[in-house]
Amino acid sequence: MRIVVVDDHHLFRAGVRAELAPHHEVVGEAATPARALAVIAETQPDVVLLDVHLPEGGGVSVLEALPREGTPKVLALSVSDAAEDVVPMIRAGALGYVTKTIDTSELLDAISTVAAGEACFSPRLAAFVLQAFSAPAPEKNELESLTPREREVLHHLARGYAYKRIAQRLGISDRTVETHVGNVLRKLQLSSRHEVSHWAAQRGLVNGD
């Protein structure tokens, strides 16, 4: 199969390419959402391995920008197995989600599974997805008012992370986090972190660890 690897760490991309080389053709790599979309359009891969925490919008922004027709299957591949990361990726269109602790044989199996159009999760991650999709659907008109980065900040904020921790996870400054939080509160007409947590929980956006 033809694979594109999207991750902002060069050494990780090189490692994945080396592991997949005997089995599949890695036709492209990217480190940012914009470059990922360009490479996917150029190479038309069968499967995209997509990291969650990319700069400039994250993996969710890539999924949301892919065309509705002729889109390759997407397998999210991340260091995180937190619900706040898993659920938004699946809602945005990823067919599977595995962590970077996966071994090569498991990764090959996951690629084959999503390429066949079937969902692929570990039992722990599958529980998050089941919980999320059995909860009330998010109100799209409210969520769509947020930018991809604001949605990322919303998910981290709703789980109680401090601004400094959010900044570290997203690779942005504390001041930028404050700006995004202000935008989220204004657009959702909320006034505090507590209200953000309650709003997100009601809509199934945040589930247990």
C-alpha atoms as an extended CHARMM CRD file, in Angstrom:
* protein
*
       209  EXT
         1         1  MET       CA              0.0000000000        0.0000000000        0.0000000000  PROA      1               0.0000000000
         2         2  ARG       CA              0.9510000000        3.6380000000       -0.4590000000  PROA      2               0.0000000000
         3         3  ILE       CA              1.4820000000        5.3990000000        2.8620000000  PROA      3               0.0000000000
         4         4  VAL       CA              1.9580000000        9.0320000000        3.9020000000  PROA      4               0.0000000000
         5         5  VAL       CA              3.4510000000        9.7180000000        7.3460000000  PROA      5               0.0000000000
         6         6  VAL       CA              2.5110000000       12.9920000000        9.0470000000  PROA      6               0.0000000000
         7         7  ASP       CA              4.4600000000       13.8360000000       12.1990000000  PROA      7               0.0000000000
         8         8  ASP       CA              6.4570000000       16.8760000000       13.2680000000  PROA      8               0.0000000000
         9         9  HSD       CA              9.4320000000       14.8020000000       14.4660000000  PROA      9               0.0000000000
        10        10  HSD       CA             11.8520000000       13.8870000000       11.6810000000  PROA      10              0.0000000000
        11        11  LEU       CA             13.4160000000       10.9730000000       13.5610000000  PROA      11              0.0000000000
        12        12  PHE       CA             10.0130000000        9.4210000000       14.2090000000  PROA      12              0.0000000000
        13        13  ARG       CA              9.0600000000        9.7020000000       10.5340000000  PROA      13              0.0000000000
        14        14  ALA       CA             12.3830000000        8.1380000000        9.5460000000  PROA      14              0.0000000000
        15        15  GLY       CA             11.8250000000        5.2710000000       11.9670000000  PROA      15              0.0000000000
        16        16  VAL       CA              8.3350000000        4.5680000000       10.6760000000  PROA      16              0.0000000000
        17        17  ARG       CA              9.5600000000        4.6980000000        7.0860000000  PROA      17              0.0000000000
        18        18  ALA       CA             12.3150000000        2.1780000000        7.8700000000  PROA      18              0.0000000000
        19        19  GLU       CA              9.8960000000       -0.1940000000        9.6080000000  PROA      19              0.0000000000
        20        20  LEU       CA              7.3190000000       -0.0180000000        6.8320000000  PROA      20              0.0000000000
        21        21  ALA       CA              9.7560000000       -0.2080000000        3.8940000000  PROA      21              0.0000000000
        22        22  PRO       CA              9.7740000000       -4.0170000000        3.5790000000  PROA      22              0.0000000000
        23        23  HSD       CA              5.9750000000       -4.0850000000        3.4890000000  PROA      23              0.0000000000
        24        24  HSD       CA              4.5610000000       -0.8700000000        2.0510000000  PROA      24              0.0000000000
        25        25  GLU       CA              5.6520000000        2.1510000000        0.0160000000  PROA      25              0.0000000000
        26        26  VAL       CA              5.9720000000        5.3950000000        1.9760000000  PROA      26              0.0000000000
        27        27  VAL       CA              5.1810000000        7.9040000000       -0.7720000000  PROA      27              0.0000000000
        28        28  GLY       CA              5.3680000000       11.0850000000        1.2760000000  PROA      28              0.0000000000
        29        29  GLU       CA              6.0300000000       12.7610000000        4.6150000000  PROA      29              0.0000000000
        30        30  ALA       CA              4.9020000000       15.9860000000        6.2370000000  PROA      30              0.0000000000
        31        31  ALA       CA              5.4820000000       17.8790000000        9.4760000000  PROA      31              0.0000000000
        32        32  THR       CA              2.6400000000       20.4290000000        9.3570000000  PROA      32              0.0000000000
        33        33  PRO       CA             -1.0650000000       20.3370000000        8.4490000000  PROA      33              0.0000000000
        34        34  ALA       CA             -0.5740000000       22.5130000000        5.3620000000  PROA      34              0.0000000000
        35        35  ARG       CA              2.2270000000       20.3470000000        4.0390000000  PROA      35              0.0000000000
        36        36  ALA       CA              0.2740000000       17.1920000000        4.8780000000  PROA      36              0.0000000000
        37        37  LEU       CA             -2.6720000000       18.2980000000        2.7710000000  PROA      37              0.0000000000
        38        38  ALA       CA             -0.3760000000       19.1340000000       -0.1330000000  PROA      38              0.0000000000
        39        39  VAL       CA              1.4530000000       15.7830000000        0.0450000000  PROA      39              0.0000000000
        40        40  ILE       CA             -1.8140000000       13.8330000000        0.3090000000  PROA      40              0.0000000000
        41        41  ALA       CA             -3.1870000000       15.6360000000       -2.7430000000  PROA      41              0.0000000000
        42        42  GLU       CA              0.0240000000       15.0110000000       -4.6930000000  PROA      42              0.0000000000
        43        43  THR       CA              0.5380000000       11.3370000000       -3.8350000000  PROA      43              0.0000000000
        44        44  GLN       CA             -3.0150000000        9.9910000000       -3.3550000000  PROA      44              0.0000000000
        45        45  PRO       CA             -2.0120000000        7.4450000000       -0.6900000000  PROA      45              0.0000000000
        46        46  ASP       CA             -4.1000000000        4.5200000000        0.5190000000  PROA      46              0.0000000000
        47        47  VAL       CA             -3.4750000000        5.2510000000        4.2000000000  PROA      47              0.0000000000
        48        48  VAL       CA             -2.2610000000        8.3090000000        6.1200000000  PROA      48              0.0000000000
        49        49  LEU       CA             -0.5440000000        7.8800000000        9.4900000000  PROA      49              0.0000000000
        50        50  LEU       CA             -1.4630000000       11.1320000000       11.2250000000  PROA      50              0.0000000000
        51        51  ASP       CA             -0.0760000000       12.5220000000       14.4780000000  PROA      51              0.0000000000
        52        52  VAL       CA             -2.4560000000       14.3730000000       16.7950000000  PROA      52              0.0000000000
        53        53  HSD       CA             -0.2500000000       17.1650000000       18.1330000000  PROA      53              0.0000000000
        54        54  LEU       CA              1.0230000000       18.8840000000       15.0200000000  PROA      54              0.0000000000
        55        55  PRO       CA              1.9390000000       22.5720000000       15.0090000000  PROA      55              0.0000000000
        56        56  GLU       CA             -0.4210000000       25.0140000000       13.2980000000  PROA      56              0.0000000000
        57        57  GLY       CA             -3.7210000000       23.3040000000       14.0230000000  PROA      57              0.0000000000
        58        58  GLY       CA             -3.1090000000       19.6800000000       14.9680000000  PROA      58              0.0000000000
        59        59  GLY       CA             -4.2110000000       16.4650000000       13.2980000000  PROA      59              0.0000000000
        60        60  VAL       CA             -7.8650000000       17.4420000000       13.5700000000  PROA      60              0.0000000000
        61        61  SER       CA             -7.2820000000       20.3610000000       11.1950000000  PROA      61              0.0000000000
        62        62  VAL       CA             -5.9090000000       17.9500000000        8.5590000000  PROA      62              0.0000000000
        63        63  LEU       CA             -8.9270000000       15.6690000000        8.8420000000  PROA      63              0.0000000000
        64        64  GLU       CA            -11.3600000000       18.5630000000        8.6300000000  PROA      64              0.0000000000
        65        65  ALA       CA             -9.6850000000       19.9360000000        5.4980000000  PROA      65              0.0000000000
        66        66  LEU       CA             -9.6100000000       16.6590000000        3.5480000000  PROA      66              0.0000000000
        67        67  PRO       CA            -12.1390000000       16.4630000000        0.6900000000  PROA      67              0.0000000000
        68        68  ARG       CA            -15.2570000000       14.3830000000        1.2690000000  PROA      68              0.0000000000
        69        69  GLU       CA            -14.6760000000       12.2120000000       -1.8100000000  PROA      69              0.0000000000
        70        70  GLY       CA            -11.5940000000       10.1380000000       -2.5820000000  PROA      70              0.0000000000
        71        71  THR       CA            -10.0720000000       10.6750000000        0.8450000000  PROA      71              0.0000000000
        72        72  PRO       CA             -7.4650000000        8.1300000000        2.0080000000  PROA      72              0.0000000000
        73        73  LYS       CA             -8.0890000000        6.1440000000        5.1640000000  PROA      73              0.0000000000
        74        74  VAL       CA             -6.5370000000        7.8370000000        8.1990000000  PROA      74              0.0000000000
        75        75  LEU       CA             -4.9150000000        6.0590000000       11.1380000000  PROA      75              0.0000000000
        76        76  ALA       CA             -4.1060000000        8.3990000000       14.0220000000  PROA      76              0.0000000000
        77        77  LEU       CA             -0.7320000000        7.6060000000       15.5860000000  PROA      77              0.0000000000
        78        78  SER       CA              0.1040000000        9.4780000000       18.7840000000  PROA      78              0.0000000000
        79        79  VAL       CA              1.9680000000        9.3410000000       22.0850000000  PROA      79              0.0000000000
        80        80  SER       CA             -1.3330000000       10.2190000000       23.7690000000  PROA      80              0.0000000000
        81        81  ASP       CA             -4.1170000000        7.8190000000       24.6730000000  PROA      81              0.0000000000
        82        82  ALA       CA             -6.1940000000       10.4680000000       26.4660000000  PROA      82              0.0000000000
        83        83  ALA       CA             -9.8720000000       10.7570000000       25.5960000000  PROA      83              0.0000000000
        84        84  GLU       CA             -9.4220000000       14.4550000000       24.8470000000  PROA      84              0.0000000000
        85        85  ASP       CA             -7.1410000000       13.4950000000       21.9560000000  PROA      85              0.0000000000
        86        86  VAL       CA             -8.7910000000       10.2760000000       20.7890000000  PROA      86              0.0000000000
        87        87  VAL       CA            -12.4020000000       11.4380000000       20.5250000000  PROA      87              0.0000000000
        88        88  PRO       CA            -11.8660000000       14.6340000000       18.4640000000  PROA      88              0.0000000000
        89        89  MET       CA             -9.7380000000       12.7160000000       15.9370000000  PROA      89              0.0000000000
        90        90  ILE       CA            -12.4250000000       10.0760000000       15.4750000000  PROA      90              0.0000000000
        91        91  ARG       CA            -15.1890000000       12.6690000000       15.2720000000  PROA      91              0.0000000000
        92        92  ALA       CA            -13.1570000000       14.4580000000       12.5780000000  PROA      92              0.0000000000
        93        93  GLY       CA            -12.8410000000       11.3070000000       10.4680000000  PROA      93              0.0000000000
        94        94  ALA       CA             -9.9120000000        9.1110000000       11.5580000000  PROA      94              0.0000000000
        95        95  LEU       CA            -10.8370000000        5.4580000000       11.0920000000  PROA      95              0.0000000000
        96        96  GLY       CA             -8.4150000000        4.1950000000       13.7210000000  PROA      96              0.0000000000
        97        97  TYR       CA             -6.2150000000        5.3940000000       16.5620000000  PROA      97              0.0000000000
        98        98  VAL       CA             -3.1090000000        3.6920000000       17.9850000000  PROA      98              0.0000000000
        99        99  THR       CA             -0.3280000000        4.8810000000       20.2640000000  PROA      99              0.0000000000
       100       100  LYS       CA              3.3470000000        5.1380000000       19.3920000000  PROA      100             0.0000000000
       101       101  THR       CA              4.1640000000        2.3180000000       21.8090000000  PROA      101             0.0000000000
       102       102  ILE       CA              2.7150000000       -0.0800000000       19.2120000000  PROA      102             0.0000000000
       103       103  ASP       CA              5.1400000000       -2.6220000000       17.7350000000  PROA      103             0.0000000000
       104       104  THR       CA              5.7330000000       -3.0390000000       14.0110000000  PROA      104             0.0000000000
       105       105  SER       CA              3.5220000000       -6.0900000000       13.5290000000  PROA      105             0.0000000000
       106       106  GLU       CA              0.6340000000       -4.3870000000       15.3340000000  PROA      106             0.0000000000
       107       107  LEU       CA              1.1050000000       -1.2550000000       13.2440000000  PROA      107             0.0000000000
       108       108  LEU       CA              1.0390000000       -3.3080000000       10.0420000000  PROA      108             0.0000000000
       109       109  ASP       CA             -2.1630000000       -4.9960000000       11.2060000000  PROA      109             0.0000000000
       110       110  ALA       CA             -3.7130000000       -1.6040000000       12.0310000000  PROA      110             0.0000000000
       111       111  ILE       CA             -2.7900000000       -0.2340000000        8.5990000000  PROA      111             0.0000000000
       112       112  SER       CA             -4.3640000000       -3.2410000000        6.8960000000  PROA      112             0.0000000000
       113       113  THR       CA             -7.4900000000       -2.9050000000        9.0130000000  PROA      113             0.0000000000
       114       114  VAL       CA             -8.1460000000        0.7570000000        8.2370000000  PROA      114             0.0000000000
       115       115  ALA       CA             -7.1960000000        0.2660000000        4.5820000000  PROA      115             0.0000000000
       116       116  ALA       CA            -10.0330000000       -2.2680000000        4.4170000000  PROA      116             0.0000000000
       117       117  GLY       CA            -12.4160000000        0.3670000000        5.7700000000  PROA      117             0.0000000000
       118       118  GLU       CA            -12.6520000000       -1.0740000000        9.2760000000  PROA      118             0.0000000000
       119       119  ALA       CA            -12.1290000000        0.7420000000       12.5670000000  PROA      119             0.0000000000
       120       120  CYS       CA             -9.0370000000       -0.0680000000       14.6130000000  PROA      120             0.0000000000
       121       121  PHE       CA             -8.5100000000        0.7560000000       18.3050000000  PROA      121             0.0000000000
       122       122  SER       CA             -7.0390000000       -0.8580000000       21.3610000000  PROA      122             0.0000000000
       123       123  PRO       CA             -9.7050000000       -1.9790000000       23.8830000000  PROA      123             0.0000000000
       124       124  ARG       CA             -8.9740000000        1.0380000000       26.1050000000  PROA      124             0.0000000000
       125       125  LEU       CA             -9.3540000000        3.5130000000       23.2390000000  PROA      125             0.0000000000
       126       126  ALA       CA            -12.4220000000        1.7260000000       21.9070000000  PROA      126             0.0000000000
       127       127  ALA       CA            -14.1220000000        2.4110000000       25.2430000000  PROA      127             0.0000000000
       128       128  PHE       CA            -13.5590000000        6.1610000000       24.7900000000  PROA      128             0.0000000000
       129       129  VAL       CA            -15.0680000000        6.0510000000       21.3240000000  PROA      129             0.0000000000
       130       130  LEU       CA            -18.1160000000        4.0860000000       22.4340000000  PROA      130             0.0000000000
       131       131  GLN       CA            -18.7110000000        6.5220000000       25.2850000000  PROA      131             0.0000000000
       132       132  ALA       CA            -18.3170000000        9.5250000000       23.0200000000  PROA      132             0.0000000000
       133       133  PHE       CA            -20.6900000000        8.3100000000       20.3370000000  PROA      133             0.0000000000
       134       134  SER       CA            -23.3180000000        7.1830000000       22.8110000000  PROA      134             0.0000000000
       135       135  ALA       CA            -23.3380000000       10.6940000000       24.2810000000  PROA      135             0.0000000000
       136       136  PRO       CA            -25.3560000000       13.5560000000       22.7570000000  PROA      136             0.0000000000
       137       137  ALA       CA            -23.7430000000       14.8620000000       19.5780000000  PROA      137             0.0000000000
       138       138  PRO       CA            -21.9010000000       18.1710000000       19.8780000000  PROA      138             0.0000000000
       139       139  GLU       CA            -23.8080000000       21.2160000000       18.7370000000  PROA      139             0.0000000000
       140       140  LYS       CA            -22.0800000000       21.8270000000       15.4260000000  PROA      140             0.0000000000
       141       141  ASN       CA            -23.0450000000       25.4610000000       15.1010000000  PROA      141             0.0000000000
       142       142  GLU       CA            -21.2330000000       26.2210000000       18.3600000000  PROA      142             0.0000000000
       143       143  LEU       CA            -18.1730000000       24.0960000000       17.6370000000  PROA      143             0.0000000000
       144       144  GLU       CA            -17.8680000000       25.3790000000       14.0910000000  PROA      144             0.0000000000
       145       145  SER       CA            -17.4770000000       28.8970000000       15.4390000000  PROA      145             0.0000000000
       146       146  LEU       CA            -14.1230000000       27.8270000000       16.9010000000  PROA      146             0.0000000000
       147       147  THR       CA            -10.8990000000       27.5440000000       14.9550000000  PROA      147             0.0000000000
       148       148  PRO       CA             -9.0340000000       24.1800000000       15.0570000000  PROA      148             0.0000000000
       149       149  ARG       CA             -6.5540000000       25.6130000000       17.5730000000  PROA      149             0.0000000000
       150       150  GLU       CA             -9.3700000000       26.9850000000       19.7540000000  PROA      150             0.0000000000
       151       151  ARG       CA            -10.9590000000       23.5290000000       19.7790000000  PROA      151             0.0000000000
       152       152  GLU       CA             -7.6740000000       22.0120000000       20.9320000000  PROA      152             0.0000000000
       153       153  VAL       CA             -7.4500000000       24.5650000000       23.7290000000  PROA      153             0.0000000000
       154       154  LEU       CA            -11.1000000000       23.8910000000       24.6350000000  PROA      154             0.0000000000
       155       155  HSD       CA            -10.4580000000       20.1470000000       25.0740000000  PROA      155             0.0000000000
       156       156  HSD       CA             -7.3880000000       20.7410000000       27.2430000000  PROA      156             0.0000000000
       157       157  LEU       CA             -9.0740000000       23.4800000000       29.2590000000  PROA      157             0.0000000000
       158       158  ALA       CA            -12.1340000000       21.3210000000       29.8840000000  PROA      158             0.0000000000
       159       159  ARG       CA             -9.9310000000       18.6230000000       31.4140000000  PROA      159             0.0000000000
       160       160  GLY       CA             -8.5400000000       21.0920000000       33.9290000000  PROA      160             0.0000000000
       161       161  TYR       CA             -5.0740000000       21.7330000000       32.4950000000  PROA      161             0.0000000000
       162       162  ALA       CA             -3.3880000000       24.9550000000       33.5550000000  PROA      162             0.0000000000
       163       163  TYR       CA             -2.5000000000       27.4840000000       30.8650000000  PROA      163             0.0000000000
       164       164  LYS       CA              1.1950000000       26.6360000000       31.1730000000  PROA      164             0.0000000000
       165       165  ARG       CA              0.4950000000       22.9090000000       30.6930000000  PROA      165             0.0000000000
       166       166  ILE       CA             -1.7170000000       23.6230000000       27.6650000000  PROA      166             0.0000000000
       167       167  ALA       CA              1.0370000000       25.7730000000       26.1860000000  PROA      167             0.0000000000
       168       168  GLN       CA              3.5690000000       22.9580000000       26.6460000000  PROA      168             0.0000000000
       169       169  ARG       CA              1.2900000000       20.3370000000       25.0830000000  PROA      169             0.0000000000
       170       170  LEU       CA              0.4520000000       22.4880000000       22.0580000000  PROA      170             0.0000000000
       171       171  GLY       CA              3.8660000000       24.0900000000       21.6150000000  PROA      171             0.0000000000
       172       172  ILE       CA              2.6190000000       27.6660000000       21.9650000000  PROA      172             0.0000000000
       173       173  SER       CA              3.1860000000       30.4910000000       24.4710000000  PROA      173             0.0000000000
       174       174  ASP       CA              1.1950000000       31.0440000000       27.6620000000  PROA      174             0.0000000000
       175       175  ARG       CA             -0.0170000000       34.3600000000       26.2720000000  PROA      175             0.0000000000
       176       176  THR       CA             -1.2750000000       32.6870000000       23.1070000000  PROA      176             0.0000000000
       177       177  VAL       CA             -3.1890000000       30.1840000000       25.2530000000  PROA      177             0.0000000000
       178       178  GLU       CA             -4.7820000000       33.0670000000       27.1450000000  PROA      178             0.0000000000
       179       179  THR       CA             -5.8690000000       34.6260000000       23.8520000000  PROA      179             0.0000000000
       180       180  HSD       CA             -7.4060000000       31.3580000000       22.6410000000  PROA      180             0.0000000000
       181       181  VAL       CA             -9.1920000000       30.8310000000       25.9720000000  PROA      181             0.0000000000
       182       182  GLY       CA            -10.6590000000       34.3150000000       25.7520000000  PROA      182             0.0000000000
       183       183  ASN       CA            -11.9140000000       33.5790000000       22.2420000000  PROA      183             0.0000000000
       184       184  VAL       CA            -13.4350000000       30.2550000000       23.3510000000  PROA      184             0.0000000000
       185       185  LEU       CA            -15.2670000000       31.8550000000       26.2770000000  PROA      185             0.0000000000
       186       186  ARG       CA            -16.5440000000       34.6760000000       24.0900000000  PROA      186             0.0000000000
       187       187  LYS       CA            -17.7160000000       32.4750000000       21.2110000000  PROA      187             0.0000000000
       188       188  LEU       CA            -19.4120000000       29.9290000000       23.4870000000  PROA      188             0.0000000000
       189       189  GLN       CA            -20.7990000000       32.6670000000       25.7290000000  PROA      189             0.0000000000
       190       190  LEU       CA            -19.2140000000       31.1690000000       28.8310000000  PROA      190             0.0000000000
       191       191  SER       CA            -17.5620000000       32.9820000000       31.6900000000  PROA      191             0.0000000000
       192       192  SER       CA            -15.2490000000       30.5460000000       33.4710000000  PROA      192             0.0000000000
       193       193  ARG       CA            -13.1820000000       27.3690000000       33.2320000000  PROA      193             0.0000000000
       194       194  HSD       CA            -15.8400000000       25.5820000000       35.2980000000  PROA      194             0.0000000000
       195       195  GLU       CA            -18.4980000000       26.4590000000       32.7300000000  PROA      195             0.0000000000
       196       196  VAL       CA            -16.2170000000       25.2100000000       29.9380000000  PROA      196             0.0000000000
       197       197  SER       CA            -15.8230000000       21.8440000000       31.6720000000  PROA      197             0.0000000000
       198       198  HSD       CA            -19.5670000000       21.5260000000       32.2080000000  PROA      198             0.0000000000
       199       199  TRP       CA            -20.3480000000       22.5730000000       28.6170000000  PROA      199             0.0000000000
       200       200  ALA       CA            -17.8730000000       20.0520000000       27.1680000000  PROA      200             0.0000000000
       201       201  ALA       CA            -19.0240000000       17.1950000000       29.4340000000  PROA      201             0.0000000000
       202       202  GLN       CA            -22.6640000000       17.7350000000       28.4710000000  PROA      202             0.0000000000
       203       203  ARG       CA            -21.7750000000       17.3590000000       24.8170000000  PROA      203             0.0000000000
       204       204  GLY       CA            -19.6440000000       14.2380000000       25.1600000000  PROA      204             0.0000000000
       205       205  LEU       CA            -16.4200000000       16.0610000000       24.2960000000  PROA      205             0.0000000000
       206       206  VAL       CA            -14.5420000000       14.9170000000       27.3880000000  PROA      206             0.0000000000
       207       207  ASN       CA            -14.6640000000       11.3700000000       28.7330000000  PROA      207             0.0000000000
       208       208  GLY       CA            -12.7600000000        9.5490000000       31.4380000000  PROA      208             0.0000000000
       209       209  ASP       CA             -9.0220000000        8.8800000000       31.4340000000  PROA      209             0.0000000000
